[in-house]
């Protein structure tokens, strides 16, 4: 093909981002899933009016989609006309938590934290009503704090565990306290609840002797896209820590959490 003078003056068309390819023939399924995905921590319940506000559909169609989600046991009617996610969703959430495994990414960070401070570093996440240790880098000291991946710890004691607890919504926190029963007194529950707001805001916590006597801990939260990925913590016998050493540990924990968040951001 021969290029003319006019052709030479043509500018290249500006590239536009490709639209995601839409699967054909599943419009009803897509609409039902879009309605399901509107549930969140900030929107724990929906009404038919909510659905109609967000979607250009008729009232019969809205009821039909809601009926389908109820049939599949994905939502349930808590009060007349108010729908919430069903416990069936918890099974899906647990499957998602199992699939999201960052142990390979966090281990080098824990190793560096342990090397810099000389103390044991851990990665914890919340599973139901417990904090579980998923990865660890142990101290070389003859006397150190020993954990094993898979160890479960209560959420109401310890720097990292309380950070994980602080991520719960007020409704879920009330349910958690109800399930605790008499493990904590009313006074202890009130004091703990008052502590959680500042911890959530700071994303950092320290504790001394809350889980085991004589053990000090420093912890920082890890988030990605607004979701909690857990907490990094360093634990050590309090007797060998000076104020200067504790400050170095606090810096290492915060730096480790920031590095972990960067690694997760790059991965996603």
N, C-alpha and C positions, 0 to 999 in steps of 0.2 A: 504494500500500500504506500502511495506517495503522500508525504506530509506537505500541506500548503502553508503559506505564511500565516493565514488565519488560525490554522491548527496549532502553530507554534505559540500563539498568544493565549491559547486556552489555558486556564488554571486547572490544576487537578481538583476534582470534587472533594469537598471536605468529608472525611470518613465519619460516619455516625455509628454509635455503639449498636451492636446487633441485639435485637430483641430476643429474649429467651423464647425458644420454640415451644409453642403451646400444643399439648397433646390433644388430638382431635377426638370428638365423640364422648368426652367425659365432663361436659359442662356441669351437670348436676352433681357429680362427685366433687368437682372442684369447688362448687359453691358450698357444699356441706363442710368440706375441709376448711374453707376460708372462715366459715362461721365458728368452727371448732378452734381455730388458731386465734380468735379474738380473745379467748380466755387468757388471763395473765394474773400475776400477783396484784397488779393494780386494778384489774377487772375480773374479780373472782366469780361474778355471776352476770348472766345476761337475761333480758326479757325479749319478747317478740318485738316490742317497740325498738329496742336496741338494734335488733337484726334489720328491721325495716329502715332504720336511719342510715345504716352502713351499706345496704345492698338494695339495688333497684329491682325488687321482686314484689310479688303480690302477697297479701296476707296468707292465702291458702298455701302458697309456695313456702313461706317462712315456716309455717306449722309443719309442712311436709318434711323440710330439711331437719327441723328439730326432732320430729318423730323418728326419722332415720337414725340420728345420733343417739336417741334414747333406746331405740331397738338394738343398736350395737353396744349398748351399755357404756357409752362414752360420756354421756351426761345424764343427770337426773334432776327431777323437779324438787327443789328443797321446800319452797312455798309456792302457792298457786301463782303460776305465771313467771316464776323465777327459777332459772336453771343454772346448775353448777356442774363442774366436772365430777365424774364418778370415781370411786376408788380404783376402777379398772385402769385409769390413767397412771396410777402409781406403778403398775407393772411396766408400763412403757417407759416411765421415768427411770426406773431401776435398770432397764435394759440400756437406756441411753447413757446412764452413768457408767455402766460396765464397759460400754464401747468407747467412752471418752477416757482414755488412759494416757496420762502425761508422765508416767514414771520414767520413761527413757529420757524425756526432755529435762525433768527436774533433777535427776541424779547428779549430773555434773555440777549443777548449782549447789546442791547440798554438800557435795564433796568440797567445793571451794569454801563454803561457809564454815565447814568443820575444820578445814586446814587453816583458815584465817584466824579462827577464834580458839581452836583447840578443844572445842566442845561438841556435843552431839547435836546434829541438825536433822529435822524431820519434816515431812510433808504430810499434812492431814486433810481429810475431807469429811464432811458430814454424811453419814448414812443412817437414815431414819433418826433415832434418838441418841446416836452415839457419834463420837469422833473416831475415825479409823486411821491408823498409820499406814500409808501406802508406800513410803520410801524413807530410807534412813541413811545417814553417814555418821558412823560412830566415832567417838573420841578415842584417842590413843592413850589417854590417862589410865593408870592402873585402877583408879576409882572413877567410874563414869556412870552415866544414866543409860540403862539398857532397855531398848524397846525392840519389838519384832514387827515387821510389816504384817498387817492384819489385826494388830492389837486394837481392841475397842476401849474407849474411854468415855466417861459421862460428859455431857455438854456443859454442865453447870460449874465445872472447876478447871482451872488452868487457863493460861493466856490464849493458846490457840483454840481450845474448845469453846471458850466464851466468845471469841471472835466469830466462830462458825454459828453459834447460837444467836448472835446479834443480827445475823442475816435473815432470820425468820420474820415474817409479817406479824403484826400484833395478834391477828386471829390465830395463826399457827403457833405463836408463842404461848397464848392462853391454852391451847390444846395440849401443848407440851407440858406445861405446868400441871395441868389436870392429870395427865398420864403419870407424872412423877409421884402423885399421891402425897404420902407423908415423908418422902425422902428428905425434903427440905421443909422447914417451918414456914409459916406465912411471912414472918419477918425476914427470913433468908431469901424467900422468893421475891419479896418487894425490893430488897436491897439489890439483888441480882438484876431484876428488871430495870431498876434505876441506872445501873452500871452499863447496860447494853447500848443505850442510845449514844453516849459519848464514845464507846468502843467502835460502834459502827461508823461514826463520823470520822474518827481518827484512823481507822484501819490498822491500828497497832495496839498491843496490850502487853503488860508485864504481870507476872504473878509470882508469889513466894509462898511455898508450903501449902498450896491449895489442893494439890493431888497427892503428893508425898512430902512428908516433913523434911525440911532442909533443902528442898529443890526449888531453884529459881528458873524462870522461863521468860523468854522474849518472843513475841510472835507478830507477824504481819499478814494481812489478808491479801489474797490474789484474786483479781477479777479480769474478765474478758467480755467485752460487749455487754457490760452491765450484769453479767452473771458471775456468781461466786464459784471459783475453782478450788477453794480451800484456803489453807494457811500454811506458811512456812514458820518454823519455830526452832529455837535453840534452847536446850535445857541443860542445866549443870548444877552440881552441888553448890549451894550458896556459900559455904564456908571458904571456898577458894577464889571467890570473885570479889575484886575491888570495884569501887565505883567506876574507875577508868575502864576496867575490863568489861563491865556491864554496858558502858557507853559504846565500846567497840562492838560488842555483840549486837546491840540495838541497831547500829549502823549496818552491820553485816546482814541482819535479818531484813531490814528495809531494802537494802541493795539487792538481796537475793529475790525478794518478792517482785521488785521492779524488773529484774532480769528475766524472771519466769514469765511475767506478763508480756514482755517483749518477744520471748520465744514463742508463746502461744499465738500472739498477734501475727508473727511471721508465718506460722503454720497454717493459720486460718485465712 
